[in-house]
Amino acid sequence: MREQLIQTDRVYSIQRTAQGVVCTVNGRPLPLRLDLWNHSPTGFEFGYGGSGPAQLALAILADCCGDELALVFHQAFKRAVIARIPGPGGSLTETFVRDVLAGLRAERESQQYRNN
């Protein structure tokens, strides 16, 4: 009897195509989420720290962790992850995204504690 693999994590696949950068989550297109913040109405980007990468970071965090956290942490997530994705693209798991977000939250709390 064959065992079935049960996928519990979302997988964000990011690819550069002839039509531009495409991000899917478990095979479905990831919405731009311009309703939250209109960084880049022309679409996603990655590999540097601009507006297209900010839109991608926002969309991934909103899908994975909710709108509120996405609004607060998408710029830091962009710098930590999205700006570092190499040329052809790559994949991020939900677990990875949540782990990075936990680190960013801890770093922010530590900075606030030191500033008080």
C-alpha positions in Angstrom: 0.0 0.0 0.0 1.3 3.4 -0.9 1.4 6.1 1.7 0.2 9.5 0.7 2.2 12.6 1.6 0.0 15.1 3.4 1.1 18.7 2.7 0.5 20.9 5.7 2.7 23.8 4.7 1.8 26.4 2.2 4.6 26.7 -0.4 5.2 30.0 -2.1 6.9 29.5 -5.5 8.4 32.6 -6.9 9.5 32.6 -10.6 10.7 35.1 -13.1 8.9 34.6 -16.4 8.7 36.4 -19.8 5.5 38.1 -18.4 7.1 39.2 -15.2 7.4 37.8 -11.7 4.8 35.2 -10.7 4.2 34.0 -7.2 1.9 31.0 -6.5 0.8 29.5 -3.2 0.3 25.8 -3.5 -0.1 26.3 -7.3 -2.6 29.1 -7.1 -1.7 32.7 -8.0 -1.0 34.9 -5.0 -3.0 38.1 -5.0 -1.1 41.4 -5.1 -3.0 42.8 -2.1 -3.0 46.4 -3.4 -5.9 46.9 -1.1 -3.5 46.8 1.9 -0.7 48.9 0.4 -0.1 49.9 -3.2 3.7 49.6 -3.5 3.7 48.2 -7.0 0.6 48.1 -9.1 2.6 46.6 -12.0 3.4 43.4 -10.0 5.9 41.5 -7.9 9.7 41.6 -8.0 12.5 40.1 -5.9 16.3 40.2 -5.6 16.6 43.8 -4.5 15.0 46.3 -2.0 12.4 48.1 -4.2 8.7 48.6 -4.5 8.0 45.3 -6.4 9.8 43.3 -3.7 7.8 45.2 -1.0 4.6 44.2 -2.7 5.7 40.5 -2.8 6.7 40.6 0.9 3.3 42.2 1.8 1.3 39.6 -0.2 3.2 36.6 1.2 2.9 37.8 4.8 -0.8 38.7 4.4 -1.6 35.3 3.0 0.5 33.4 5.6 0.2 35.5 8.8 -2.7 38.0 8.3 -3.1 41.5 7.2 -2.1 43.3 10.4 1.3 41.5 10.8 1.9 42.0 7.0 1.4 45.7 7.3 3.8 46.0 10.3 6.6 43.6 9.1 6.6 43.5 5.3 9.5 45.9 4.9 11.7 44.0 7.3 10.7 40.7 5.7 11.5 42.2 2.3 15.0 43.1 3.5 15.6 39.8 5.3 14.2 37.4 2.6 12.7 38.8 -0.6 15.7 41.0 -1.5 18.0 38.0 -1.2 16.2 35.6 -3.5 18.5 34.8 -6.5 17.7 35.7 -10.1 15.5 32.8 -11.3 13.4 32.6 -8.2 12.8 30.1 -5.5 10.3 28.7 -3.0 9.5 29.6 0.6 7.5 27.4 3.0 4.9 28.6 5.4 7.1 27.3 8.2 10.1 29.3 7.0 8.0 32.5 6.6 6.6 32.1 10.1 10.0 31.5 11.6 11.5 34.6 9.9 8.5 36.6 11.2 9.0 35.3 14.7 12.7 36.4 14.5 11.7 39.9 13.2 9.1 40.2 16.0 11.7 39.2 18.7 14.2 41.7 17.2 11.7 44.5 17.3 10.7 43.7 20.9 14.3 43.6 21.9 15.0 47.0 20.3 12.0 48.5 22.1 13.2 47.1 25.4 16.7 48.6 24.9 15.2 51.9 24.0 13.2 52.2 27.2 
